[in-house]
Amino acid sequence: MMPPHIVLRVVSKLLIPFIVVFGFYVHFHGDYSPGGGFQAGVILAAAVILYALIFGVDAAKKAVPPSWVRIGMALGGLIYAGTGIVTLLMGGDFLDYDVLHPDLSHKSGQHIGIMCVELGVLTTVTCVMLAIFYAFAGRTPDISDEDW
Amino acid sequence: MIEASFLPAALSDHAPVLLVLVPMVLAAIVAAQPSGRFGWLAALIGVVSTLILALDIYGQMQASGAPVAYAIGGWQPPYGIEFRIDGLNIALLLLLGVMGTLALIFALPSVADEIAKSKQSLFYAAFLICFTGLVGVSTTGDAFNLFVFLEISSIPTYALIAMGAQKDRRALTASFNYLVLGTIGATFFVIGVGFLYMSTGTLNMADIARLLVEQNDNRVVQVAFGFILVGLALKAALFPLHMWLPNGYAYAPNFVTTFLASTATKVAFYALIRFTFDIFDPTASFVTGLLTWVITPLAVMAMVISSAQAIFQVNVRRILAYSSVAQVGYMMLGFGIASLAGVSAGMLHLLNHALMKGALFVALGAFSYAYGVRRIDDFKGLGQLMPGVSAAFTIGGLSLIGVPFTVGFVSKFYLVSAALERGWWWAVALIVFSSVLAVFYVYRILINIWVNPAPVHEPAIKVRRVPMMILIPLWILALANLVFGVQTDLLVGLAQDAARAALDGGMGL
């Protein structure tokens, strides 16, 4: 017997890599054009959610385990705050990116700094989106329909 | 108290940002790992570090006589976000540090009792995020940043209240109710900030204040004040915007109620004072008009109506919750009087109320730990069974009424003299009347504890010994109610510095 939803499965398998690449494009081009960690995080999460919609939540949970998601949520915040702590340790103010790189005329430190904090935003947003999705999708009703 | 900075310069230079940073980083670490005990330890480190840093900042301010400011990312205000601590918010930061520490000592046994083991680490992470938000609100000098921190503190609060569902499912509706109302309050606030941005083009508080002086006739500014007032009054639970509070306090876990009752509404009250006196022009007619004709009548209604409502409650925690609404009324009355004496009486009552309600809610936590009691009828005979905890509860209750030699008397005394200074005899009469109502609701609890005999159970119900981790913070708070009722200098000094900083600008030291 043919597996169900064959068209949906084939098309989404083709699409998901491109969605992920587009997500990273939005992230890394956020310096120069609209975009950044938040938008990219939502796009990345959308790729996993599409996978879950087509192949089932269990398959998605196997691909991106909920325990990773929980750690990722916290990790993103730590990356962001950690960038600030690094600038503190290098002798600047909190989140003062200029100290990250000696080349002040090209503002290289600002580029490095913003990329680091956006990476933190990306991680947290992706993981929070997935955590919310898993929480709703994995919910079993307290009372089964027959008990009403 | 402390005359100069005592931390090494590397720490004390960055103290304003570390205040917020330390609990935030710890929250992320706690959320990523499963152990509840580690979570508790990290939370304790977070609040104690806040207390130490706040003391250091207090020392810096005493030494220099100037506010402590910090520009995030090296972006100078008004372009960047500025953290700015003066005489007004240092009082709040010290309060948060002290009450957070005491509540957390009490948390270890209480949370182990009430929250499932698998959820404890996330519970402490949520607490730390809430604490970060409250500290942030009391640190920032940027109007929009204040909104962000207000939301950071509110969202985990909804989750923390909902955790009471393990003992009582009504916590879920209480939490949802708070979520809806709290979000409405935050929205009103941010609309007001948006209007301010529209008419001044800046978000830095000091910069807004500078530009607003010439704009008192601007209708947009006047509407902004209305929105901000409503939004923050909802967060501070000013009558009749207090509907989220009684159920939230009654069904949340004991630790959460203790912490929120002594900090959360206070921080919103601080923001209200900051906006009214430091950002808007307090001499403008729309500000004085709203304070006299809207805030003051509502404050008086809170004092009388909520105290009367408290008399008829069955659940003891609801009695104290309605009493909290009434106490917010006292603070708001001081705010509505709008003189130096009035605002400092309001700030003093803010600090004192945290001590009273802290002691009372920790005592309720102890009763609930030992017997699981919540209804007033179940309090019969507790005086014989748990004399120590009952005595501490009694001290808190007497302080709530305002008996001499307790902190409650001190703040009511200052409030009465502030009202007299303004010639508001009717307000004095209503303060006394509301105190009489407080006598009734406290009497109802105390008579059950001390006079009515305990019901006889066959076989006797099992009782758990109350651990030292509950008794220590309980007695610190209860004794603080007595000590600061006699040694009034410290708290009155803090409150007067705060009021001077708010009304006269500068440091108020």
Interface residues (C-beta under 8 A of the other chain):
Chain A: R70 I71 M73 A74 L75 G77 L78 A81 G82 G84 I85 L88 G92 D93 F94 L95 D96 Y97 D98
Chain B: H14 V17 L21 M24 V25 A27 A28 I29 A31 A32 Y70 A71 I72 G73 G74 A125
